[in-house]
Amino acid sequence: MIILGIALLVIGFILTIPILWSIGIVVLVVGLILALLGATGRAVGGRRHYW
């Protein structure tokens, strides 16, 4: 999700499409939150690790 968020940010910036920029930010933040929760050992979505 982090890579997808970064890709959407870049595409939205290059093509000047604001909706892609917004979706990229949301996806990036959700990916970072899931990665942090997985790194602390909390079960995310029934999985012990989140990659």
mmCIF entry with sequence, helices, sheets and N, C-alpha, C, O atoms, coordinates in Angstrom:
data_MODEL
# 
_entry.id   MODEL 
# 
_entity.id                         1 
_entity.type                       polymer 
_entity.pdbx_number_of_molecules   1 
# 
_entity_poly.entity_id                      1 
_entity_poly.type                           'polypeptide(L)' 
_entity_poly.nstd_linkage                   no 
_entity_poly.nstd_monomer                   no 
_entity_poly.pdbx_seq_one_letter_code       MIILGIALLVIGFILTIPILWSIGIVVLVVGLILALLGATGRAVGGRRHYW 
_entity_poly.pdbx_seq_one_letter_code_can   MIILGIALLVIGFILTIPILWSIGIVVLVVGLILALLGATGRAVGGRRHYW 
_entity_poly.pdbx_strand_id                 A 
# 
loop_
_entity_poly_seq.entity_id 
_entity_poly_seq.num 
_entity_poly_seq.mon_id 
_entity_poly_seq.hetero 
1 1  MET n 
1 2  ILE n 
1 3  ILE n 
1 4  LEU n 
1 5  GLY n 
1 6  ILE n 
1 7  ALA n 
1 8  LEU n 
1 9  LEU n 
1 10 VAL n 
1 11 ILE n 
1 12 GLY n 
1 13 PHE n 
1 14 ILE n 
1 15 LEU n 
1 16 THR n 
1 17 ILE n 
1 18 PRO n 
1 19 ILE n 
1 20 LEU n 
1 21 TRP n 
1 22 SER n 
1 23 ILE n 
1 24 GLY n 
1 25 ILE n 
1 26 VAL n 
1 27 VAL n 
1 28 LEU n 
1 29 VAL n 
1 30 VAL n 
1 31 GLY n 
1 32 LEU n 
1 33 ILE n 
1 34 LEU n 
1 35 ALA n 
1 36 LEU n 
1 37 LEU n 
1 38 GLY n 
1 39 ALA n 
1 40 THR n 
1 41 GLY n 
1 42 ARG n 
1 43 ALA n 
1 44 VAL n 
1 45 GLY n 
1 46 GLY n 
1 47 ARG n 
1 48 ARG n 
1 49 HIS n 
1 50 TYR n 
1 51 TRP n 
# 
_struct_asym.id          A 
_struct_asym.entity_id   1 
# 
loop_
_struct_conf.conf_type_id 
_struct_conf.id 
_struct_conf.pdbx_PDB_helix_id 
_struct_conf.beg_label_comp_id 
_struct_conf.beg_label_asym_id 
_struct_conf.beg_label_seq_id 
_struct_conf.pdbx_beg_PDB_ins_code 
_struct_conf.end_label_comp_id 
_struct_conf.end_label_asym_id 
_struct_conf.end_label_seq_id 
_struct_conf.pdbx_end_PDB_ins_code 
_struct_conf.beg_auth_comp_id 
_struct_conf.beg_auth_asym_id 
_struct_conf.beg_auth_seq_id 
_struct_conf.end_auth_comp_id 
_struct_conf.end_auth_asym_id 
_struct_conf.end_auth_seq_id 
_struct_conf.pdbx_PDB_helix_class 
_struct_conf.details 
_struct_conf.pdbx_PDB_helix_length 
HELX_P HELX_P1 AA1 ILE A 2  ? LEU A 15 ? ILE A 2  LEU A 15 1 ? 14 
HELX_P HELX_P2 AA2 PRO A 18 ? ALA A 39 ? PRO A 18 ALA A 39 1 ? 22 
# 
_struct_conf_type.id          HELX_P 
_struct_conf_type.criteria    ? 
_struct_conf_type.reference   ? 
# 
loop_
_atom_site.group_PDB 
_atom_site.id 
_atom_site.type_symbol 
_atom_site.label_atom_id 
_atom_site.label_alt_id 
_atom_site.label_comp_id 
_atom_site.label_asym_id 
_atom_site.label_entity_id 
_atom_site.label_seq_id 
_atom_site.pdbx_PDB_ins_code 
_atom_site.Cartn_x 
_atom_site.Cartn_y 
_atom_site.Cartn_z 
_atom_site.occupancy 
_atom_site.B_iso_or_equiv 
_atom_site.pdbx_formal_charge 
_atom_site.auth_seq_id 
_atom_site.auth_comp_id 
_atom_site.auth_asym_id 
_atom_site.auth_atom_id 
_atom_site.pdbx_PDB_model_num 
ATOM 1   N N  . MET A 1 1  ? 0.819  -1.185  0.000   1.00 0.00 ? 1  MET A N  1 
ATOM 2   C CA . MET A 1 1  ? 0.000  0.000   0.000   1.00 0.00 ? 1  MET A CA 1 
ATOM 3   C C  . MET A 1 1  ? 0.866  1.253   0.000   1.00 0.00 ? 1  MET A C  1 
ATOM 4   O O  . MET A 1 1  ? 0.495  2.281   -0.565  1.00 0.00 ? 1  MET A O  1 
ATOM 5   N N  . ILE A 1 2  ? 2.006  1.152   0.631   1.00 0.00 ? 2  ILE A N  1 
ATOM 6   C CA . ILE A 1 2  ? 2.890  2.312   0.668   1.00 0.00 ? 2  ILE A CA 1 
ATOM 7   C C  . ILE A 1 2  ? 3.404  2.632   -0.735  1.00 0.00 ? 2  ILE A C  1 
ATOM 8   O O  . ILE A 1 2  ? 3.445  3.794   -1.138  1.00 0.00 ? 2  ILE A O  1 
ATOM 9   N N  . ILE A 1 3  ? 3.788  1.609   -1.462  1.00 0.00 ? 3  ILE A N  1 
ATOM 10  C CA . ILE A 1 3  ? 4.290  1.817   -2.827  1.00 0.00 ? 3  ILE A CA 1 
ATOM 11  C C  . ILE A 1 3  ? 3.173  2.332   -3.727  1.00 0.00 ? 3  ILE A C  1 
ATOM 12  O O  . ILE A 1 3  ? 3.406  3.207   -4.560  1.00 0.00 ? 3  ILE A O  1 
ATOM 13  N N  . LEU A 1 4  ? 1.969  1.801   -3.570  1.00 0.00 ? 4  LEU A N  1 
ATOM 14  C CA . LEU A 1 4  ? 0.828  2.275   -4.353  1.00 0.00 ? 4  LEU A CA 1 
ATOM 15  C C  . LEU A 1 4  ? 0.535  3.738   -4.043  1.00 0.00 ? 4  LEU A C  1 
ATOM 16  O O  . LEU A 1 4  ? 0.247  4.518   -4.951  1.00 0.00 ? 4  LEU A O  1 
ATOM 17  N N  . GLY A 1 5  ? 0.604  4.112   -2.777  1.00 0.00 ? 5  GLY A N  1 
ATOM 18  C CA . GLY A 1 5  ? 0.374  5.500   -2.396  1.00 0.00 ? 5  GLY A CA 1 
ATOM 19  C C  . GLY A 1 5  ? 1.399  6.438   -3.005  1.00 0.00 ? 5  GLY A C  1 
ATOM 20  O O  . GLY A 1 5  ? 1.050  7.512   -3.495  1.00 0.00 ? 5  GLY A O  1 
ATOM 21  N N  . ILE A 1 6  ? 2.665  6.037   -2.977  1.00 0.00 ? 6  ILE A N  1 
ATOM 22  C CA . ILE A 1 6  ? 3.714  6.862   -3.573  1.00 0.00 ? 6  ILE A CA 1 
ATOM 23  C C  . ILE A 1 6  ? 3.518  6.974   -5.081  1.00 0.00 ? 6  ILE A C  1 
ATOM 24  O O  . ILE A 1 6  ? 3.694  8.051   -5.651  1.00 0.00 ? 6  ILE A O  1 
ATOM 25  N N  . ALA A 1 7  ? 3.155  5.869   -5.728  1.00 0.00 ? 7  ALA A N  1 
ATOM 26  C CA . ALA A 1 7  ? 2.929  5.891   -7.176  1.00 0.00 ? 7  ALA A CA 1 
ATOM 27  C C  . ALA A 1 7  ? 1.770  6.825   -7.528  1.00 0.00 ? 7  ALA A C  1 
ATOM 28  O O  . ALA A 1 7  ? 1.860  7.584   -8.493  1.00 0.00 ? 7  ALA A O  1 
ATOM 29  N N  . LEU A 1 8  ? 0.689  6.775   -6.758  1.00 0.00 ? 8  LEU A N  1 
ATOM 30  C CA . LEU A 1 8  ? -0.445 7.660   -7.021  1.00 0.00 ? 8  LEU A CA 1 
ATOM 31  C C  . LEU A 1 8  ? -0.071 9.123   -6.791  1.00 0.00 ? 8  LEU A C  1 
ATOM 32  O O  . LEU A 1 8  ? -0.516 10.001  -7.531  1.00 0.00 ? 8  LEU A O  1 
ATOM 33  N N  . LEU A 1 9  ? 0.741  9.388   -5.777  1.00 0.00 ? 9  LEU A N  1 
ATOM 34  C CA . LEU A 1 9  ? 1.192  10.759  -5.549  1.00 0.00 ? 9  LEU A CA 1 
ATOM 35  C C  . LEU A 1 9  ? 2.002  11.279  -6.725  1.00 0.00 ? 9  LEU A C  1 
ATOM 36  O O  . LEU A 1 9  ? 1.809  12.410  -7.171  1.00 0.00 ? 9  LEU A O  1 
ATOM 37  N N  . VAL A 1 10 ? 2.901  10.458  -7.219  1.00 0.00 ? 10 VAL A N  1 
ATOM 38  C CA . VAL A 1 10 ? 3.748  10.876  -8.337  1.00 0.00 ? 10 VAL A CA 1 
ATOM 39  C C  . VAL A 1 10 ? 2.919  11.086  -9.600  1.00 0.00 ? 10 VAL A C  1 
ATOM 40  O O  . VAL A 1 10 ? 3.081  12.091  -10.292 1.00 0.00 ? 10 VAL A O  1 
ATOM 41  N N  . ILE A 1 11 ? 2.031  10.139  -9.900  1.00 0.00 ? 11 ILE A N  1 
ATOM 42  C CA . ILE A 1 11 ? 1.192  10.256  -11.098 1.00 0.00 ? 11 ILE A CA 1 
ATOM 43  C C  . ILE A 1 11 ? 0.275  11.476  -10.988 1.00 0.00 ? 11 ILE A C  1 
ATOM 44  O O  . ILE A 1 11 ? 0.105  12.220  -11.955 1.00 0.00 ? 11 ILE A O  1 
ATOM 45  N N  . GLY A 1 12 ? -0.312 11.677  -9.807  1.00 0.00 ? 12 GLY A N  1 
ATOM 46  C CA . GLY A 1 12 ? -1.170 12.835  -9.614  1.00 0.00 ? 12 GLY A CA 1 
ATOM 47  C C  . GLY A 1 12 ? -0.415 14.141  -9.739  1.00 0.00 ? 12 GLY A C  1 
ATOM 48  O O  . GLY A 1 12 ? -0.961 15.125  -10.237 1.00 0.00 ? 12 GLY A O  1 
ATOM 49  N N  . PHE A 1 13 ? 0.840  14.169  -9.292  1.00 0.00 ? 13 PHE A N  1 
ATOM 50  C CA . PHE A 1 13 ? 1.647  15.386  -9.399  1.00 0.00 ? 13 PHE A CA 1 
ATOM 51  C C  . PHE A 1 13 ? 2.054  15.664  -10.840 1.00 0.00 ? 13 PHE A C  1 
ATOM 52  O O  . PHE A 1 13 ? 1.993  16.801  -11.307 1.00 0.00 ? 13 PHE A O  1 
ATOM 53  N N  . ILE A 1 14 ? 2.469  14.609  -11.539 1.00 0.00 ? 14 ILE A N  1 
ATOM 54  C CA . ILE A 1 14 ? 2.926  14.785  -12.924 1.00 0.00 ? 14 ILE A CA 1 
ATOM 55  C C  . ILE A 1 14 ? 1.774  15.165  -13.849 1.00 0.00 ? 14 ILE A C  1 
ATOM 56  O O  . ILE A 1 14 ? 1.917  16.062  -14.680 1.00 0.00 ? 14 ILE A O  1 
ATOM 57  N N  . LEU A 1 15 ? 0.638  14.492  -13.712 1.00 0.00 ? 15 LEU A N  1 
ATOM 58  C CA . LEU A 1 15 ? -0.504 14.742  -14.588 1.00 0.00 ? 15 LEU A CA 1 
ATOM 59  C C  . LEU A 1 15 ? -1.429 15.836  -14.066 1.00 0.00 ? 15 LEU A C  1 
ATOM 60  O O  . LEU A 1 15 ? -2.435 16.157  -14.699 1.00 0.00 ? 15 LEU A O  1 
ATOM 61  N N  . THR A 1 16 ? -1.089 16.408  -12.910 1.00 0.00 ? 16 THR A N  1 
ATOM 62  C CA . THR A 1 16 ? -1.899 17.448  -12.247 1.00 0.00 ? 16 THR A CA 1 
ATOM 63  C C  . THR A 1 16 ? -3.366 17.045  -12.120 1.00 0.00 ? 16 THR A C  1 
ATOM 64  O O  . THR A 1 16 ? -4.272 17.778  -12.516 1.00 0.00 ? 16 THR A O  1 
ATOM 65  N N  . ILE A 1 17 ? -3.570 15.850  -11.552 1.00 0.00 ? 17 ILE A N  1 
ATOM 66  C CA . ILE A 1 17 ? -4.922 15.362  -11.275 1.00 0.00 ? 17 ILE A CA 1 
ATOM 67  C C  . ILE A 1 17 ? -5.081 15.344  -9.749  1.00 0.00 ? 17 ILE A C  1 
ATOM 68  O O  . ILE A 1 17 ? -4.511 14.485  -9.078  1.00 0.00 ? 17 ILE A O  1 
ATOM 69  N N  . PRO A 1 18 ? -5.846 16.282  -9.208  1.00 0.00 ? 18 PRO A N  1 
ATOM 70  C CA . PRO A 1 18 ? -5.937 16.410  -7.746  1.00 0.00 ? 18 PRO A CA 1 
ATOM 71  C C  . PRO A 1 18 ? -6.527 15.188  -7.044  1.00 0.00 ? 18 PRO A C  1 
ATOM 72  O O  . PRO A 1 18 ? -6.136 14.889  -5.915  1.00 0.00 ? 18 PRO A O  1 
ATOM 73  N N  . ILE A 1 19 ? -7.453 14.481  -7.679  1.00 0.00 ? 19 ILE A N  1 
ATOM 74  C CA . ILE A 1 19 ? -8.059 13.325  -7.017  1.00 0.00 ? 19 ILE A CA 1 
ATOM 75  C C  . ILE A 1 19 ? -7.042 12.213  -6.799  1.00 0.00 ? 19 ILE A C  1 
ATOM 76  O O  . ILE A 1 19 ? -7.086 11.527  -5.778  1.00 0.00 ? 19 ILE A O  1 
ATOM 77  N N  . LEU A 1 20 ? -6.127 12.026  -7.748  1.00 0.00 ? 20 LEU A N  1 
ATOM 78  C CA . LEU A 1 20 ? -5.073 11.025  -7.563  1.00 0.00 ? 20 LEU A CA 1 
ATOM 79  C C  . LEU A 1 20 ? -4.140 11.425  -6.434  1.00 0.00 ? 20 LEU A C  1 
ATOM 80  O O  . LEU A 1 20 ? -3.667 10.577  -5.678  1.00 0.00 ? 20 LEU A O  1 
ATOM 81  N N  . TRP A 1 21 ? -3.879 12.721  -6.324  1.00 0.00 ? 21 TRP A N  1 
ATOM 82  C CA . TRP A 1 21 ? -3.032 13.226  -5.251  1.00 0.00 ? 21 TRP A CA 1 
ATOM 83  C C  . TRP A 1 21 ? -3.678 12.920  -3.895  1.00 0.00 ? 21 TRP A C  1 
ATOM 84  O O  . TRP A 1 21 ? -3.003 12.457  -2.976  1.00 0.00 ? 21 TRP A O  1 
ATOM 85  N N  . SER A 1 22 ? -4.982 13.178  -3.773  1.00 0.00 ? 22 SER A N  1 
ATOM 86  C CA . SER A 1 22 ? -5.705 12.946  -2.517  1.00 0.00 ? 22 SER A CA 1 
ATOM 87  C C  . SER A 1 22 ? -5.763 11.460  -2.179  1.00 0.00 ? 22 SER A C  1 
ATOM 88  O O  . SER A 1 22 ? -5.515 11.072  -1.038  1.00 0.00 ? 22 SER A O  1 
ATOM 89  N N  . ILE A 1 23 ? -6.086 10.641  -3.153  1.00 0.00 ? 23 ILE A N  1 
ATOM 90  C CA . ILE A 1 23 ? -6.152 9.196   -2.917  1.00 0.00 ? 23 ILE A CA 1 
ATOM 91  C C  . ILE A 1 23 ? -4.771 8.660   -2.552  1.00 0.00 ? 23 ILE A C  1 
ATOM 92  O O  . ILE A 1 23 ? -4.657 7.782   -1.696  1.00 0.00 ? 23 ILE A O  1 
ATOM 93  N N  . GLY A 1 24 ? -3.732 9.170   -3.184  1.00 0.00 ? 24 GLY A N  1 
ATOM 94  C CA . GLY A 1 24 ? -2.366 8.750   -2.875  1.00 0.00 ? 24 GLY A CA 1 
ATOM 95  C C  . GLY A 1 24 ? -1.984 9.052   -1.446  1.00 0.00 ? 24 GLY A C  1 
ATOM 96  O O  . GLY A 1 24 ? -1.338 8.236   -0.789  1.00 0.00 ? 24 GLY A O  1 
ATOM 97  N N  . ILE A 1 25 ? -2.379 10.224  -0.953  1.00 0.00 ? 25 ILE A N  1 
ATOM 98  C CA . ILE A 1 25 ? -2.079 10.580  0.438   1.00 0.00 ? 25 ILE A CA 1 
ATOM 99  C C  . ILE A 1 25 ? -2.794 9.637   1.395   1.00 0.00 ? 25 ILE A C  1 
ATOM 100 O O  . ILE A 1 25 ? -2.196 9.151   2.355   1.00 0.00 ? 25 ILE A O  1 
ATOM 101 N N  . VAL A 1 26 ? -4.073 9.377   1.135   1.00 0.00 ? 26 VAL A N  1 
ATOM 102 C CA . VAL A 1 26 ? -4.853 8.490   2.011   1.00 0.00 ? 26 VAL A CA 1 
ATOM 103 C C  . VAL A 1 26 ? -4.268 7.082   2.019   1.00 0.00 ? 26 VAL A C  1 
ATOM 104 O O  . VAL A 1 26 ? -4.099 6.491   3.085   1.00 0.00 ? 26 VAL A O  1 
ATOM 105 N N  . VAL A 1 27 ? -3.959 6.541   0.850   1.00 0.00 ? 27 VAL A N  1 
ATOM 106 C CA . VAL A 1 27 ? -3.419 5.188   0.758   1.00 0.00 ? 27 VAL A CA 1 
ATOM 107 C C  . VAL A 1 27 ? -2.048 5.111   1.439   1.00 0.00 ? 27 VAL A C  1 
ATOM 108 O O  . VAL A 1 27 ? -1.743 4.126   2.112   1.00 0.00 ? 27 VAL A O  1 
ATOM 109 N N  . LEU A 1 28 ? -1.238 6.132   1.267   1.00 0.00 ? 28 LEU A N  1 
ATOM 110 C CA . LEU A 1 28 ? 0.078  6.159   1.894   1.00 0.00 ? 28 LEU A CA 1 
ATOM 111 C C  . LEU A 1 28 ? -0.035 6.182   3.408   1.00 0.00 ? 28 LEU A C  1 
ATOM 112 O O  . LEU A 1 28 ? 0.688  5.454   4.089   1.00 0.00 ? 28 LEU A O  1 
ATOM 113 N N  . VAL A 1 29 ? -0.922 6.998   3.946   1.00 0.00 ? 29 VAL A N  1 
ATOM 114 C CA . VAL A 1 29 ? -1.091 7.083   5.400   1.00 0.00 ? 29 VAL A CA 1 
ATOM 115 C C  . VAL A 1 29 ? -1.625 5.765   5.958   1.00 0.00 ? 29 VAL A C  1 
ATOM 116 O O  . VAL A 1 29 ? -1.147 5.295   6.991   1.00 0.00 ? 29 VAL A O  1 
ATOM 117 N N  . VAL A 1 30 ? -2.601 5.168   5.294   1.00 0.00 ? 30 VAL A N  1 
ATOM 118 C CA . VAL A 1 30 ? -3.143 3.881   5.761   1.00 0.00 ? 30 VAL A CA 1 
ATOM 119 C C  . VAL A 1 30 ? -2.048 2.806   5.723   1.00 0.00 ? 30 VAL A C  1 
ATOM 120 O O  . VAL A 1 30 ? -1.939 2.002   6.649   1.00 0.00 ? 30 VAL A O  1 
ATOM 121 N N  . GLY A 1 31 ? -1.246 2.790   4.667   1.00 0.00 ? 31 GLY A N  1 
ATOM 122 C CA . GLY A 1 31 ? -0.156 1.825   4.577   1.00 0.00 ? 31 GLY A CA 1 
ATOM 123 C C  . GLY A 1 31 ? 0.864  2.012   5.679   1.00 0.00 ? 31 GLY A C  1 
ATOM 124 O O  . GLY A 1 31 ? 1.353  1.030   6.237   1.00 0.00 ? 31 GLY A O  1 
ATOM 125 N N  . LEU A 1 32 ? 1.195  3.250   6.004   1.00 0.00 ? 32 LEU A N  1 
ATOM 126 C CA . LEU A 1 32 ? 2.148  3.506   7.084   1.00 0.00 ? 32 LEU A CA 1 
ATOM 127 C C  . LEU A 1 32 ? 1.585  3.092   8.440   1.00 0.00 ? 32 LEU A C  1 
ATOM 128 O O  . LEU A 1 32 ? 2.306  2.537   9.269   1.00 0.00 ? 32 LEU A O  1 
ATOM 129 N N  . ILE A 1 33 ? 0.302  3.359   8.668   1.00 0.00 ? 33 ILE A N  1 
ATOM 130 C CA . ILE A 1 33 ? -0.328 2.948   9.933   1.00 0.00 ? 33 ILE A CA 1 
ATOM 131 C C  . ILE A 1 33 ? -0.330 1.431   10.062  1.00 0.00 ? 33 ILE A C  1 
ATOM 132 O O  . ILE A 1 33 ? -0.006 0.900   11.124  1.00 0.00 ? 33 ILE A O  1 
ATOM 133 N N  . LEU A 1 34 ? -0.692 0.731   8.993   1.00 0.00 ? 34 LEU A N  1 
ATOM 134 C CA . LEU A 1 34 ? -0.701 -0.732  9.042   1.00 0.00 ? 34 LEU A CA 1 
ATOM 135 C C  . LEU A 1 34 ? 0.707  -1.287  9.248   1.00 0.00 ? 34 LEU A C  1 
ATOM 136 O O  . LEU A 1 34 ? 0.889  -2.262  9.978   1.00 0.00 ? 34 LEU A O  1 
ATOM 137 N N  . ALA A 1 35 ? 1.696  -0.675  8.615   1.00 0.00 ? 35 ALA A N  1 
ATOM 138 C CA . ALA A 1 35 ? 3.074  -1.134  8.782   1.00 0.00 ? 35 ALA A CA 1 
ATOM 139 C C  . ALA A 1 35 ? 3.548  -0.919  10.212  1.00 0.00 ? 35 ALA A C  1 
ATOM 140 O O  . ALA A 1 35 ? 4.226  -1.776  10.780  1.00 0.00 ? 35 ALA A O  1 
ATOM 141 N N  . LEU A 1 36 ? 3.193  0.224   10.796  1.00 0.00 ? 36 LEU A N  1 
ATOM 142 C CA . LEU A 1 36 ? 3.588  0.482   12.180  1.00 0.00 ? 36 LEU A CA 1 
ATOM 143 C C  . LEU A 1 36 ? 2.906  -0.467  13.155  1.00 0.00 ? 36 LEU A C  1 
ATOM 144 O O  . LEU A 1 36 ? 3.537  -0.966  14.086  1.00 0.00 ? 36 LEU A O  1 
ATOM 145 N N  . LEU A 1 37 ? 1.618  -0.718  12.941  1.00 0.00 ? 37 LEU A N  1 
ATOM 146 C CA . LEU A 1 37 ? 0.915  -1.659  13.815  1.00 0.00 ? 37 LEU A CA 1 
ATOM 147 C C  . LEU A 1 37 ? 1.492  -3.064  13.689  1.00 0.00 ? 37 LEU A C  1 
ATOM 148 O O  . LEU A 1 37 ? 1.634  -3.773  14.685  1.00 0.00 ? 37 LEU A O  1 
ATOM 149 N N  . GLY A 1 38 ? 1.820  -3.461  12.479  1.00 0.00 ? 38 GLY A N  1 
ATOM 150 C CA . GLY A 1 38 ? 2.415  -4.775  12.274  1.00 0.00 ? 38 GLY A CA 1 
ATOM 151 C C  . GLY A 1 38 ? 3.801  -4.885  12.882  1.00 0.00 ? 38 GLY A C  1 
ATOM 152 O O  . GLY A 1 38 ? 4.183  -5.944  13.380  1.00 0.00 ? 38 GLY A O  1 
ATOM 153 N N  . ALA A 1 39 ? 4.556  -3.793  12.844  1.00 0.00 ? 39 ALA A N  1 
ATOM 154 C CA . ALA A 1 39 ? 5.912  -3.803  13.399  1.00 0.00 ? 39 ALA A CA 1 
ATOM 155 C C  . ALA A 1 39 ? 5.900  -3.867  14.919  1.00 0.00 ? 39 ALA A C  1 
ATOM 156 O O  . ALA A 1 39 ? 6.843  -4.378  15.523  1.00 0.00 ? 39 ALA A O  1 
ATOM 157 N N  . THR A 1 40 ? 4.844  -3.354  15.545  1.00 0.00 ? 40 THR A N  1 
ATOM 158 C CA . THR A 1 40 ? 4.781  -3.384  17.003  1.00 0.00 ? 40 THR A CA 1 
ATOM 159 C C  . THR A 1 40 ? 4.270  -4.714  17.535  1.00 0.00 ? 40 THR A C  1 
ATOM 160 O O  . THR A 1 40 ? 4.216  -4.916  18.748  1.00 0.00 ? 40 THR A O  1 
ATOM 161 N N  . GLY A 1 41 ? 3.898  -5.615  16.648  1.00 0.00 ? 41 GLY A N  1 
ATOM 162 C CA . GLY A 1 41 ? 3.459  -6.934  17.075  1.00 0.00 ? 41 GLY A CA 1 
ATOM 163 C C  . GLY A 1 41 ? 1.959  -7.071  17.243  1.00 0.00 ? 41 GLY A C  1 
ATOM 164 O O  . GLY A 1 41 ? 1.482  -8.127  17.658  1.00 0.00 ? 41 GLY A O  1 
ATOM 165 N N  . ARG A 1 42 ? 1.210  -6.036  16.934  1.00 0.00 ? 42 ARG A N  1 
ATOM 166 C CA . ARG A 1 42 ? -0.244 -6.124  17.032  1.00 0.00 ? 42 ARG A CA 1 
ATOM 167 C C  . ARG A 1 42 ? -0.793 -6.856  15.819  1.00 0.00 ? 42 ARG A C  1 
ATOM 168 O O  . ARG A 1 42 ? -0.292 -6.692  14.707  1.00 0.00 ? 42 ARG A O  1 
ATOM 169 N N  . ALA A 1 43 ? -1.810 -7.651  16.032  1.00 0.00 ? 43 ALA A N  1 
ATOM 170 C CA . ALA A 1 43 ? -2.435 -8.369  14.925  1.00 0.00 ? 43 ALA A CA 1 
ATOM 171 C C  . ALA A 1 43 ? -3.243 -7.396  14.076  1.00 0.00 ? 43 ALA A C  1 
ATOM 172 O O  . ALA A 1 43 ? -4.103 -6.681  14.590  1.00 0.00 ? 43 ALA A O  1 
ATOM 173 N N  . VAL A 1 44 ? -2.966 -7.372  12.782  1.00 0.00 ? 44 VAL A N  1 
ATOM 174 C CA . VAL A 1 44 ? -3.669 -6.477  11.854  1.00 0.00 ? 44 VAL A CA 1 
ATOM 175 C C  . VAL A 1 44 ? -4.445 -7.342  10.881  1.00 0.00 ? 44 VAL A C  1 
ATOM 176 O O  . VAL A 1 44 ? -3.857 -8.090  10.100  1.00 0.00 ? 44 VAL A O  1 
ATOM 177 N N  . GLY A 1 45 ? -5.755 -7.242  10.928  1.00 0.00 ? 45 GLY A N  1 
ATOM 178 C CA . GLY A 1 45 ? -6.590 -8.021  10.025  1.00 0.00 ? 45 GLY A CA 1 
ATOM 179 C C  . GLY A 1 45 ? -6.454 -9.522  10.245  1.00 0.00 ? 45 GLY A C  1 
ATOM 180 O O  . GLY A 1 45 ? -6.549 -10.296 9.292   1.00 0.00 ? 45 GLY A O  1 
ATOM 181 N N  . GLY A 1 46 ? -6.234 -9.937  11.471  1.00 0.00 ? 46 GLY A N  1 
ATOM 182 C CA . GLY A 1 46 ? -6.090 -11.352 11.770  1.00 0.00 ? 46 GLY A CA 1 
ATOM 183 C C  . GLY A 1 46 ? -4.710 -11.904 11.481  1.00 0.00 ? 46 GLY A C  1 
ATOM 184 O O  . GLY A 1 46 ? -4.484 -13.104 11.640  1.00 0.00 ? 46 GLY A O  1 
ATOM 185 N N  . ARG A 1 47 ? -3.784 -11.063 11.061  1.00 0.00 ? 47 ARG A N  1 
ATOM 186 C CA . ARG A 1 47 ? -2.425 -11.524 10.772  1.00 0.00 ? 47 ARG A CA 1 
ATOM 187 C C  . ARG A 1 47 ? -1.487 -10.925 11.804  1.00 0.00 ? 47 ARG A C  1 
ATOM 188 O O  . ARG A 1 47 ? -1.654 -9.783  12.232  1.00 0.00 ? 47 ARG A O  1 
ATOM 189 N N  . ARG A 1 48 ? -0.513 -11.703 12.189  1.00 0.00 ? 48 ARG A N  1 
ATOM 190 C CA . ARG A 1 48 ? 0.449  -11.240 13.174  1.00 0.00 ? 48 ARG A CA 1 
ATOM 191 C C  . ARG A 1 48 ? 1.444  -10.262 12.559  1.00 0.00 ? 48 ARG A C  1 
ATOM 192 O O  . ARG A 1 48 ? 1.944  -9.372  13.248  1.00 0.00 ? 48 ARG A O  1 
ATOM 193 N N  . HIS A 1 49 ? 1.735  -10.419 11.268  1.00 0.00 ? 49 HIS A N  1 
ATOM 194 C CA . HIS A 1 49 ? 2.686  -9.535  10.592  1.00 0.00 ? 49 HIS A CA 1 
ATOM 195 C C  . HIS A 1 49 ? 2.005  -8.929  9.375   1.00 0.00 ? 49 HIS A C  1 
ATOM 196 O O  . HIS A 1 49 ? 1.180  -9.571  8.724   1.00 0.00 ? 49 HIS A O  1 
ATOM 197 N N  . TYR A 1 50 ? 2.356  -7.697  9.078   1.00 0.00 ? 50 TYR A N  1 
ATOM 198 C CA . TYR A 1 50 ? 1.829  -7.037  7.883   1.00 0.00 ? 50 TYR A CA 1 
ATOM 199 C C  . TYR A 1 50 ? 3.021  -6.564  7.069   1.00 0.00 ? 50 TYR A C  1 
ATOM 200 O O  . TYR A 1 50 ? 3.889  -5.848  7.567   1.00 0.00 ? 50 TYR A O  1 
ATOM 201 N N  . TRP A 1 51 ? 3.048  -6.979  5.798   1.00 0.00 ? 51 TRP A N  1 
ATOM 202 C CA . TRP A 1 51 ? 4.163  -6.578  4.936   1.00 0.00 ? 51 TRP A CA 1 
ATOM 203 C C  . TRP A 1 51 ? 3.667  -5.640  3.902   1.00 0.00 ? 51 TRP A C  1 
ATOM 204 O O  . TRP A 1 51 ? 4.443  -5.175  3.067   1.00 0.00 ? 51 TRP A O  1 
# 
